[in-house]
Amino acid sequence: MLIGWSEKVKAAVQEIIKFDQTIDIVVIDNAEKAPAAEDDVFYIRGDATNEEVLLRANLPKAKGIFIFAKEIVQANYTIKDPLLVDGKTLLVATAITLMEEKMNTPVYVIAEVTSHKHIQLFKDVKIDEFIPTKGVGYCTIVQSLFPA
């Protein structure tokens, strides 16, 4: 499951397909229409902090979840404030952790963070791996779920 949609998510989808062509890939985002992607991608429009949306995405059966940092766009103005971007990631991670606890189903979660200093704030949220926004290729991220 991938949360958020962007060109980097599209690249991650292509990497996942290279590793496992049989896996169902689910993307959750709030875009008005499904993003143009591979045929094997299931798109769920909604708020990734909403339990119903996470259940529709089949969270309990997910091999893993990638939470991608996404800049906030309002009135055609992009907000790049790391506090706001990582804050959104933290809310999604918290919702996933609560679902994991409620269903007693652990899921491997990888979160992209824009500021390394925010990682400490995630300590009570059960994130398995943190990826900095800069400096890591998405092939490396995908390999976290598909070790050689």
N, C-alpha and C positions, 0 to 999 in steps of 0.2 A: 504494500500500500504506500502510495506517495501522497503527501499532503502539500498542496500548493501547485501552481502550474507556471512554468517559465521555460526558457530555452534550456536551462540547465536540467530541468526535470525531463524534458524531451530527450536530452542526451543520456540521462540515467535510465530512461525507459529502453532506449536502444541497447545500452550495456546489459540490462537485465535480460533482454531477449537473446543476446549473444550467449549468456550463461545458461539460460533455461527457456526454451521455446514453448514449453508446455505450461508454464506458470501463468496464472491469471493476475493481471496487473490492474490495480484499482487506483484511480487518481481522484482525490477530493479537492475541490476548489469552488469558488463562488462565481466563476465566469458565467456570463449570460448563456453562452452556448458551449458545448463540448469543444475543447481545444483540438486542433488538427493533430492527430497522433497516429500511432500504429493501430491496425485493426484489432489487435489483441488487448487493447486498453479499455477498461470499463470506467466511464466517467460518472461521478456522483457529484451533483451540484449541491453545495450546502456548507454549513459551518462545521468545521472539524472539531469543535468543542462540544457539539451536540451529540448526546448519546445515540439518538435515533439514526443520525447520519453515520456514526461509527459502526452501528449494527448493520445498516444497509451495506456498508463497505466490507462487512464480514470480518471485523476486527478479531474476533476470537480465533479465526482460522488463518490469520495472516502469518506468513513466514517472517515478516519483519515490516517495520514502518519507518519510512524516511520522512522527517519533518523538515521541509526546506524553508529557509528564511526568505521571506517575501516582503519587498518594500511595499509600503502602503501608498495607494494612489487615491487621492480625493480631488475632485474638480480638476482633473488633468494635471495635478501637481503631485510629484513623487516625493514622499517623505522617506528619507534615508536614515533617520535617527536610529542608531543602534539600540537605544533603550526601547523604543517602540517596536522595532522589528523583533528583537529578542524577547520582548515582553509577550508578543503574539505567539511566538514559538513556545514560550513557557506555559501559556494558557492551554495550548493544544496538548503539550506534553502532560500537563496536569490532568486534563480530561482523559487522556489515554491511560494514565496511571490509575485513576479512579475506576475506569472500566476494567482494567486488569485485576484490580483488587476485588471488585464486585463479582466478577465472573471466575475468580481464582484461575486465571489463564494468563501466564506470562507471555509477553511478546517482545521480541528484540526491537529496540527503538534506537534510531540514530537521529540526532538533531543537529542541524546546521546552525551555527551561531556566528553572529557578525562581530562580536567583541569577546575576546578570550576572557576578559575579567568577569563576564556574566556567567561563565560556567559554574563558578562557586554557588551562584544563586539557584542553580538547578539541582543542588545536591540532594534535596528531599524528594525530588521527582526521579522515578526510576528510569533514567536514560542510560542505555548501555554504552553508547559511544557518542562523542561530540566531534563534529567536523567543522573546522574554521571555513568561513566563506571564501577566503582567499588562500591559495596555495595548495589545494588538494584537488586532484582530478576526480571526476565522477566514476571513473573506472575503479579507483581505489575504494570509494564508498560502496559501490555495488559488491565488490569482492568481500566486504564485511559479512554479507549474507551468503555468498557463494564461494567459500574457501576452496582453494585448489586441491 
